[in-house]
């Protein structure tokens, strides 16, 4: 019997990529859940095969009343993901209360829950290990994710089904175009380079030199592959980091974007020093509003993640961002010729 899957945040960046990967496995009994107030997100669902679509405002009641049939697994990607959102009541309703409803449903029915947490749970920490000692969120977004992780941890000893949370680090890749300011640095750098001939990064801040703030950047294809490994191994529950385990500076992103596009147009590869000297990479003052609320360094500790046996290989920036930039360039050229496809 075919498995019925629910994907919340289905029209979003990660949700749509999860559905795409499931479709490649010939899994099509998928109920997509989202809020399409931003209608542009619907483009992320074009070309995907679904069995139904539910607006998030009616979904939870329908699910809890048993109106959606027998559900094997819920991929819970829906959330308010803006780290700049200050409305705490809105954030907690979307990220905490909604997740609690799903957890309760899964505990009652045996449905599996694979959900999105965030590296924002670590905040000001310099150690990124799934341990309460290191969990110090800097904003209500990070706190909303941490609180649900804590509820899951409390439930783990009595679980009779798989509940696994994944603390995403900095994710980049296709289908993020609707995210605006919250889209990845790779996406913004590409568009800046194509429109302005230069890319812009934050200047120096705290102990970091210009462009040397370091993050753990993970390619969406690798993130989805890791989640599907857990989908294939229902015996593993818990809260897990999901990054590459390797921090890289934002300068690496900019350099890779610039050189990939240059190579696509037949131009030579440049060094970091050269793109700065030529004004192709420009540094802007670090925003005042982010002072004291910004993670200058993140790097996933993958010890707990790897202890499950998951052997997903993660691409570094020079590989993943290069592939993504080539994809964006092909789309850009398609737009120029009227042959763009989402």
C-alpha positions as CSV (number, residue, x, y, z in Angstrom):
1,X,0.0,0.0,0.0
2,X,1.4,3.4,-1.0
3,X,2.4,5.7,1.8
4,X,0.5,8.9,2.2
5,X,2.8,11.8,3.1
6,X,2.1,15.3,4.3
7,X,4.6,18.1,3.7
8,X,3.9,21.4,5.5
9,X,5.5,24.5,4.1
10,X,5.2,22.7,0.8
11,X,5.5,25.7,-1.5
12,X,8.5,26.9,0.4
13,X,12.2,26.4,-0.3
14,X,12.8,23.2,1.6
15,X,9.3,21.8,1.4
16,X,9.2,21.9,-2.4
17,X,12.6,20.3,-2.6
18,X,11.4,17.5,-0.3
19,X,8.4,16.9,-2.5
20,X,10.6,16.9,-5.7
21,X,12.8,14.2,-4.1
22,X,9.8,12.1,-3.0
23,X,8.4,12.3,-6.6
24,X,11.7,11.0,-7.9
25,X,11.0,7.9,-5.8
26,X,7.6,7.6,-7.4
27,X,5.9,8.8,-4.2
28,X,3.0,10.9,-5.3
29,X,0.3,10.5,-2.5
30,X,1.4,13.8,-1.0
31,X,-0.8,16.4,0.7
32,X,0.9,19.8,0.3
33,X,0.1,22.3,3.1
34,X,1.0,26.0,2.9
35,X,-0.3,29.6,3.0
36,X,-0.2,31.0,-0.5
37,X,-0.9,34.6,0.6
38,X,2.3,35.2,-1.3
39,X,1.1,33.7,-4.5
40,X,4.6,33.6,-6.1
41,X,5.4,30.6,-3.9
42,X,3.0,28.5,-6.0
43,X,5.7,28.5,-8.7
44,X,7.7,26.1,-6.5
45,X,4.9,23.5,-6.9
46,X,4.8,23.7,-10.6
47,X,5.9,20.3,-12.1
48,X,5.4,18.4,-8.8
49,X,2.8,15.6,-8.4
50,X,0.5,15.9,-5.4
51,X,-2.7,14.2,-4.2
52,X,-4.1,17.3,-2.5
53,X,-3.4,20.8,-1.3
54,X,-4.6,22.2,2.0
55,X,-4.4,25.8,3.2
56,X,-2.6,25.8,6.5
57,X,-5.5,27.6,8.2
58,X,-7.9,24.6,7.7
59,X,-5.2,21.8,7.7
60,X,-4.7,21.3,11.4
61,X,-8.4,20.9,12.2
62,X,-8.9,18.5,9.3
63,X,-5.9,16.5,10.4
64,X,-6.9,16.3,14.0
65,X,-10.4,15.2,13.0
66,X,-9.0,12.4,11.0
67,X,-10.3,13.8,7.7
68,X,-7.1,13.3,5.7
69,X,-6.9,9.5,5.9
70,X,-4.0,7.4,7.3
71,X,-0.8,9.3,7.2
72,X,2.6,7.5,7.2
73,X,4.9,10.5,7.6
74,X,4.7,14.3,8.1
75,X,7.6,16.4,6.8
76,X,7.0,19.5,8.9
77,X,8.8,22.4,7.1
78,X,6.2,25.1,7.6
79,X,7.2,27.9,9.9
80,X,7.9,31.6,10.2
81,X,11.6,31.6,9.3
82,X,12.4,35.3,9.5
83,X,15.1,35.8,12.1
84,X,14.1,39.5,12.1
85,X,10.4,39.0,13.1
86,X,9.7,40.7,16.4
87,X,6.1,39.6,16.9
88,X,6.7,36.9,19.5
89,X,3.0,35.8,19.7
90,X,2.9,35.3,16.0
91,X,6.2,33.4,16.0
92,X,5.2,31.1,18.9
93,X,1.8,30.3,17.3
94,X,3.4,29.4,14.0
95,X,6.6,27.6,15.1
96,X,5.7,26.2,18.5
97,X,2.0,25.7,19.0
98,X,1.4,24.3,15.4
99,X,4.3,21.9,15.9
100,X,2.9,20.7,19.2
101,X,-0.4,19.9,17.5
102,X,1.5,17.7,15.0
103,X,3.5,16.0,17.8
104,X,0.4,15.2,19.7
105,X,-1.3,13.8,16.5
106,X,1.8,11.6,15.7
107,X,2.0,10.3,19.3
108,X,-1.7,9.3,19.1
109,X,-1.6,7.8,15.6
110,X,1.9,6.4,15.1
111,X,2.5,8.8,12.2
112,X,6.2,9.7,11.8
113,X,7.3,13.3,12.2
114,X,10.4,14.7,10.5
115,X,10.5,18.4,11.4
116,X,12.6,21.5,10.8
117,X,14.5,23.0,13.7
118,X,17.3,25.5,13.3
119,X,20.9,26.3,14.1
120,X,19.5,29.6,15.5
121,X,18.8,27.6,18.7
122,X,22.6,28.0,19.4
123,X,22.6,31.8,19.0
124,X,25.6,33.2,20.8
125,X,27.2,29.8,21.5
126,X,30.6,28.9,20.0
127,X,29.9,25.2,20.4
128,X,27.2,23.6,18.2
129,X,26.4,20.4,19.9
130,X,22.9,19.2,20.6
131,X,23.2,19.9,24.3
132,X,21.3,22.4,26.5
133,X,24.6,23.9,27.7
134,X,25.2,25.4,24.2
135,X,21.7,26.5,23.3
136,X,21.5,30.3,23.6
137,X,19.1,31.8,21.0
138,X,19.5,35.5,20.2
139,X,15.9,36.0,19.0
140,X,12.4,34.8,19.3
141,X,12.7,32.7,16.1
142,X,15.6,30.7,17.7
143,X,13.6,30.4,21.0
144,X,10.5,29.1,19.2
145,X,12.5,26.3,17.6
146,X,14.4,25.5,20.8
147,X,11.3,25.2,22.9
148,X,9.8,22.6,20.6
149,X,13.0,20.7,20.5
150,X,12.8,20.6,24.3
151,X,9.3,19.2,24.2
152,X,10.4,16.5,21.8
153,X,13.3,15.6,24.0
154,X,10.9,15.2,27.0
155,X,8.8,12.9,24.8
156,X,11.6,10.7,23.5
157,X,11.6,8.0,26.3
158,X,7.9,7.2,25.6
159,X,7.8,7.5,21.8
160,X,6.2,4.7,19.8
161,X,7.0,6.3,16.5
162,X,9.8,8.2,14.8
163,X,10.1,11.9,15.8
164,X,13.2,13.5,14.4
165,X,14.1,17.2,14.3
166,X,16.9,18.7,12.2
167,X,18.7,21.9,13.1
168,X,19.4,23.4,9.7
169,X,22.4,25.5,9.3
170,X,22.7,27.9,6.3
171,X,20.8,26.3,3.5
172,X,21.1,27.5,-0.1
173,X,19.9,26.2,-3.5
174,X,17.0,26.2,-6.0
175,X,13.5,27.3,-5.1
176,X,14.4,30.0,-2.6
177,X,13.6,32.9,-4.9
178,X,10.4,33.9,-3.0
179,X,12.2,34.4,0.3
180,X,13.3,38.0,-0.4
181,X,15.8,39.2,2.2
182,X,15.9,35.8,3.9
183,X,17.2,34.1,0.7
184,X,20.7,32.8,0.9
185,X,23.8,34.9,0.4
186,X,24.6,32.8,-2.7
187,X,21.3,33.8,-4.3
188,X,21.7,37.5,-3.4
189,X,25.3,37.6,-4.6
190,X,24.4,36.0,-7.9
191,X,21.6,38.6,-8.6
192,X,23.8,41.5,-7.5
193,X,26.6,40.3,-9.9
194,X,24.2,40.0,-12.8
195,X,22.5,43.3,-12.3
196,X,25.3,45.5,-10.8
197,X,28.5,43.8,-11.8
198,X,29.5,43.5,-8.2
199,X,28.7,41.6,-5.0
200,X,28.3,43.0,-1.5
201,X,29.1,41.5,1.9
202,X,29.1,42.8,5.4
203,X,32.3,44.6,6.5
204,X,34.2,43.9,9.7
205,X,32.2,43.2,12.9
206,X,33.4,42.2,16.3
207,X,36.5,40.1,15.8
208,X,35.7,39.3,12.1
209,X,37.4,41.0,9.2
210,X,35.3,42.0,6.2
211,X,33.6,39.0,4.6
212,X,35.2,36.6,7.1
213,X,32.1,35.9,9.1
214,X,31.9,32.1,8.9
215,X,28.9,29.9,8.6
216,X,28.2,26.2,7.9
217,X,26.6,26.4,4.4
218,X,24.7,23.3,3.3
219,X,23.3,22.7,-0.2
220,X,19.6,21.9,-0.4
221,X,20.2,18.7,-2.3
222,X,22.4,17.4,0.4
223,X,20.0,18.4,3.2
224,X,17.1,16.6,1.4
225,X,19.2,13.5,0.9
226,X,20.0,13.4,4.6
227,X,16.3,13.8,5.5
228,X,15.3,11.0,3.2
229,X,18.0,8.8,4.8
230,X,16.1,9.2,8.1
231,X,12.8,8.6,6.2
232,X,14.3,5.2,5.2
233,X,15.5,4.5,8.8
234,X,12.5,5.0,11.1
235,X,14.4,3.6,14.0
236,X,16.2,6.9,14.6
237,X,14.5,9.6,16.7
238,X,16.0,12.7,18.3
239,X,17.2,16.2,17.6
240,X,20.1,16.3,15.1
241,X,22.3,19.0,13.6
242,X,22.1,19.2,9.8
243,X,25.0,21.1,8.3
244,X,28.3,20.1,6.5
245,X,30.4,20.2,9.7
246,X,32.7,22.7,8.0
247,X,32.5,26.5,8.5
248,X,33.4,28.7,5.5
249,X,33.6,32.5,5.2
250,X,31.1,34.5,3.2
251,X,34.1,35.6,1.0
252,X,34.1,32.0,-0.3
253,X,30.5,32.3,-1.4
254,X,31.2,35.6,-3.2
255,X,34.3,34.3,-4.9
256,X,32.6,31.1,-6.1
257,X,29.6,33.0,-7.5
258,X,31.8,35.5,-9.3
259,X,34.2,32.9,-10.8
260,X,31.4,30.5,-11.8
261,X,29.6,33.2,-13.8
262,X,32.9,34.5,-15.3
263,X,33.7,31.0,-16.4
264,X,30.2,30.6,-17.9
265,X,30.9,33.7,-20.0
266,X,34.5,32.6,-21.0
267,X,36.3,34.9,-18.6
268,X,39.3,33.8,-16.4
269,X,39.2,32.9,-12.7
270,X,40.2,35.6,-10.3
271,X,41.5,35.5,-6.8
272,X,39.8,37.1,-3.7
273,X,42.4,39.9,-3.7
274,X,41.7,40.6,-7.4
275,X,37.9,40.8,-7.1
276,X,38.3,43.2,-4.2
277,X,40.9,45.3,-6.1
278,X,38.6,45.5,-9.1
279,X,35.6,46.5,-7.1
280,X,33.7,43.3,-8.0
281,X,33.5,42.4,-4.3
282,X,32.5,45.4,-2.1
283,X,32.0,45.5,1.7
284,X,29.2,47.4,3.3
285,X,29.0,48.7,6.9
286,X,27.7,46.0,9.3
287,X,24.0,46.9,10.1
288,X,23.4,48.5,13.4
289,X,20.2,46.6,13.9
290,X,22.1,43.3,13.9
291,X,24.6,44.3,16.6
292,X,24.4,41.7,19.4
293,X,22.0,39.5,17.4
294,X,24.3,38.0,14.8
295,X,26.1,34.7,14.6
296,X,29.6,35.3,13.3
297,X,30.5,31.6,13.3
298,X,28.5,28.4,13.0
299,X,29.7,24.9,12.4
300,X,27.6,21.8,12.9
301,X,29.0,19.2,15.3
302,X,27.9,16.1,13.3
303,X,28.9,13.5,16.0
304,X,25.3,12.7,17.0
305,X,24.1,12.8,13.4
306,X,26.8,10.4,12.2
307,X,26.2,8.1,15.1
308,X,23.0,7.0,13.4
309,X,25.0,5.6,10.5
310,X,23.9,8.3,8.1
311,X,26.6,8.6,5.5
312,X,25.3,11.4,3.3
313,X,28.2,13.2,1.7
314,X,28.0,17.0,1.9
315,X,29.4,19.3,-0.8
316,X,31.5,22.3,0.3
317,X,30.9,25.8,-1.1
318,X,33.2,25.5,-4.0
319,X,31.1,22.5,-5.2
320,X,27.6,23.3,-4.2
321,X,27.6,27.1,-4.8
322,X,29.2,26.5,-8.2
323,X,26.5,24.1,-9.2
324,X,23.8,26.4,-7.9
325,X,25.3,29.4,-9.7
326,X,25.4,27.5,-13.0
327,X,21.7,26.7,-12.5
328,X,20.9,30.3,-11.7
329,X,22.9,31.4,-14.8
330,X,21.0,29.0,-17.0
331,X,17.7,30.3,-15.6
332,X,18.8,33.9,-16.2
333,X,19.7,33.2,-19.8
334,X,16.4,31.4,-20.2
335,X,14.5,34.5,-18.9
336,X,16.4,36.6,-21.6
337,X,15.2,34.2,-24.3
338,X,11.7,33.5,-22.9
339,X,12.6,29.8,-22.1
340,X,12.7,30.0,-18.3
341,X,11.4,27.0,-16.4
342,X,10.9,27.0,-12.6
